[in-house]
């Protein structure tokens, strides 16, 4: 006769426990206690942990309950990002305005070559740089294979992008804020 097999069930960590462990790891990386590679490796351990003991091992050498440190780290991050946002807003308001064409106009060519609807005299602007086309009720900006790119709100245009008054557009190194026509 064999003895009945005794099974011990391991309780998997809850999402709250995993979130707490990830928070501890983020604080460790933010405070310089963990390198980026160590942080990624331990994050993988936390996400795949099958028990609370595995979570504890991933955080063994890190302080687990420092609310003051978290507050300071969060406050410093918010103050740092405030300056960046403020400079961006100030810069946006100081950009020269570029009026959208009258809706009756169907397209506007932009480039350095004579004959462009909007001729920009800058070496960073290609001869045939971009084109603004009226499509339905919208204006769509197309890059024409320019060397230095066409950007809308900081993102490089690939294909066509719908633009509106208030958008920031950049042709090479020249940047403008679109204004109603």
C-alpha positions as CSV (number, residue, x, y, z in Angstrom):
1,X,0.0,0.0,0.0
2,X,1.3,3.4,-0.9
3,X,0.8,6.5,1.1
4,X,-1.4,9.2,-0.5
5,X,0.6,11.9,-2.2
6,X,0.5,15.2,-0.3
7,X,0.4,18.2,-2.5
8,X,1.3,21.6,-1.3
9,X,-0.2,24.4,-3.3
10,X,1.9,27.5,-3.9
11,X,-0.1,30.7,-3.9
12,X,0.8,32.8,-6.9
13,X,1.5,36.5,-6.2
14,X,-1.4,38.9,-6.7
15,X,-1.3,41.7,-9.2
16,X,-1.0,44.2,-6.3
17,X,2.1,42.3,-5.0
18,X,3.6,42.3,-8.5
19,X,2.9,46.0,-8.8
20,X,4.5,46.7,-5.5
21,X,7.6,44.7,-6.5
22,X,7.8,46.6,-9.8
23,X,7.6,49.9,-7.9
24,X,10.5,48.8,-5.7
25,X,12.5,48.0,-8.8
26,X,11.7,51.3,-10.4
27,X,12.8,53.1,-7.3
28,X,16.0,51.1,-7.3
29,X,16.7,52.0,-10.9
30,X,15.7,55.6,-10.4
31,X,18.0,56.0,-7.3
32,X,20.9,54.4,-9.1
33,X,20.9,51.2,-7.1
34,X,20.2,49.0,-10.1
35,X,21.7,49.2,-13.6
36,X,19.4,49.2,-16.6
37,X,20.3,45.6,-17.4
38,X,19.8,44.5,-13.8
39,X,16.4,46.3,-13.7
40,X,15.2,44.6,-16.9
41,X,16.3,41.1,-15.6
42,X,14.6,41.5,-12.3
43,X,11.5,42.9,-13.9
44,X,11.3,39.7,-15.9
45,X,11.7,37.7,-12.7
46,X,8.8,39.6,-11.1
47,X,6.5,39.3,-14.0
48,X,7.1,35.5,-14.2
49,X,7.3,34.8,-10.4
50,X,5.3,31.8,-9.2
51,X,5.5,32.5,-5.5
52,X,5.9,35.4,-3.1
53,X,9.4,34.0,-2.2
54,X,10.5,34.6,-5.8
55,X,9.3,38.2,-5.6
56,X,11.2,38.7,-2.4
57,X,14.4,37.3,-3.9
58,X,14.1,39.8,-6.8
59,X,13.9,42.7,-4.3
60,X,16.2,41.3,-1.6
61,X,18.9,44.0,-1.7
62,X,16.5,47.0,-2.2
63,X,14.7,49.0,0.4
64,X,11.0,48.1,0.1
65,X,9.1,50.8,2.0
66,X,10.5,54.3,1.5
67,X,7.5,56.6,1.0
68,X,9.6,59.7,1.5
69,X,12.0,58.6,-1.2
70,X,9.2,57.9,-3.6
71,X,7.7,61.4,-2.9
72,X,11.0,63.1,-3.4
73,X,11.7,61.2,-6.7
74,X,8.2,61.9,-8.0
75,X,8.4,65.6,-7.0
76,X,11.8,66.1,-8.7
77,X,10.5,64.4,-11.8
78,X,7.5,66.6,-12.0
79,X,9.6,69.8,-11.4
80,X,12.0,68.7,-14.1
81,X,9.3,68.1,-16.7
82,X,7.6,71.4,-15.8
83,X,10.6,73.3,-17.1
84,X,10.6,71.3,-20.3
85,X,6.9,71.9,-20.9
86,X,7.2,75.6,-20.1
87,X,10.1,76.1,-22.5
88,X,8.1,74.2,-25.2
89,X,5.0,76.3,-24.7
90,X,7.1,79.5,-24.8
91,X,8.9,78.4,-28.0
92,X,5.6,77.4,-29.7
93,X,4.1,80.9,-29.1
94,X,7.2,82.6,-30.5
95,X,7.1,80.6,-33.8
96,X,6.3,82.6,-36.9
97,X,2.8,82.1,-38.2
98,X,2.2,80.4,-41.5
99,X,-1.3,81.0,-42.9
100,X,-3.1,78.2,-44.5
101,X,-4.2,79.0,-48.1
102,X,-7.7,80.1,-48.9
103,X,-10.0,77.0,-49.2
104,X,-10.5,77.7,-52.9
105,X,-6.9,76.9,-53.5
106,X,-6.4,73.2,-54.0
107,X,-2.7,72.9,-53.4
108,X,0.4,74.8,-52.3
109,X,3.9,73.7,-53.3
110,X,6.7,74.3,-50.7
111,X,10.4,74.4,-51.6
112,X,13.5,76.4,-52.5
113,X,13.0,76.4,-56.3
114,X,11.6,79.5,-58.0
115,X,7.9,79.0,-58.8
116,X,7.0,77.3,-55.5
117,X,3.8,78.6,-54.0
118,X,5.8,79.1,-50.7
119,X,9.4,79.6,-51.5
120,X,11.7,79.1,-48.5
121,X,15.3,80.5,-48.8
122,X,17.2,78.1,-46.6
123,X,19.8,75.4,-47.5
124,X,18.0,72.9,-45.3
125,X,14.9,73.1,-47.5
126,X,14.8,70.9,-50.6
127,X,14.0,72.4,-54.0
128,X,10.8,70.4,-54.1
129,X,10.2,69.9,-50.4
130,X,6.5,69.4,-49.6
131,X,3.0,70.0,-50.8
132,X,-0.1,71.1,-49.0
133,X,-3.2,69.7,-50.7
134,X,-6.9,70.4,-50.0
135,X,-8.7,67.0,-49.6
136,X,-12.4,67.5,-48.8
137,X,-12.6,69.9,-45.9
138,X,-9.1,69.2,-44.7
139,X,-5.6,70.3,-45.6
140,X,-3.1,67.4,-45.9
141,X,0.7,68.0,-45.9
142,X,2.9,65.6,-48.0
143,X,6.6,65.4,-47.9
144,X,8.0,65.1,-51.5
145,X,11.1,63.1,-50.6
146,X,13.0,66.0,-49.0
147,X,16.5,65.5,-47.7
148,X,15.9,67.0,-44.2
149,X,12.3,66.0,-43.8
150,X,8.9,67.6,-43.2
151,X,7.7,67.4,-39.6
152,X,4.2,68.1,-38.0
153,X,4.1,68.6,-34.3
154,X,7.6,67.1,-33.9
155,X,6.9,63.9,-35.9
156,X,8.4,63.3,-39.4
157,X,5.8,63.1,-42.1
158,X,5.7,59.8,-44.0
159,X,2.9,60.0,-46.6
160,X,0.2,62.6,-45.9
161,X,-0.7,64.1,-42.6
162,X,-3.8,66.2,-41.9
163,X,-2.9,69.7,-40.5
164,X,-4.9,72.3,-38.8
165,X,-4.4,75.8,-37.4
166,X,-2.2,75.6,-34.3
167,X,-0.1,72.7,-35.6
168,X,3.7,73.1,-35.7
169,X,5.2,72.4,-39.1
170,X,8.9,72.2,-39.9
171,X,10.6,72.1,-43.4
172,X,14.2,71.3,-42.9
173,X,15.4,73.8,-40.2
174,X,12.5,76.3,-40.7
175,X,9.6,75.9,-38.2
176,X,6.2,77.6,-38.3
177,X,2.9,77.5,-36.5
178,X,-0.1,77.2,-38.8
179,X,-2.7,79.9,-38.6
180,X,-6.2,80.0,-40.2
181,X,-6.2,81.3,-43.7
